[in-house]
Amino acid sequence: KSLKYYLFSFRNEGIFQEPATDVIFGHLWQLLAPRYLKLRLQYNIRGGFDTVCYAERGSRAALNPEGPVSV
């Protein structure tokens, strides 16, 4: 519920979607301190254009440092 309120807090900020995505990504990166993070935000604007914004940082290789798993 608190994540929903956090995301809704950007409704009245008066900034475009891309900078809002960067701010949210920065907060998540700092809070979670992951090795890899990819964020996808889909904005559904009433009466306007739908926008999808992506932000990505880190290395996907860091998710499995031992390399691919053989089966």
GIZI-V236191 format. One record per helix or strand of 3 or more residues. SS is the DSSP state (@ for helix, = for strand). FROM is the first residue (numbers start at 0). LEN is the number of residues. If there is no record, write none. Layout:
BEGIN
ss	from	len
SS	FROM	LEN
SS	FROM	LEN
END
This chain:
BEGIN
ss	from	len
@	1	11
@	16	16
=	35	8
=	50	8
@	59	5
END
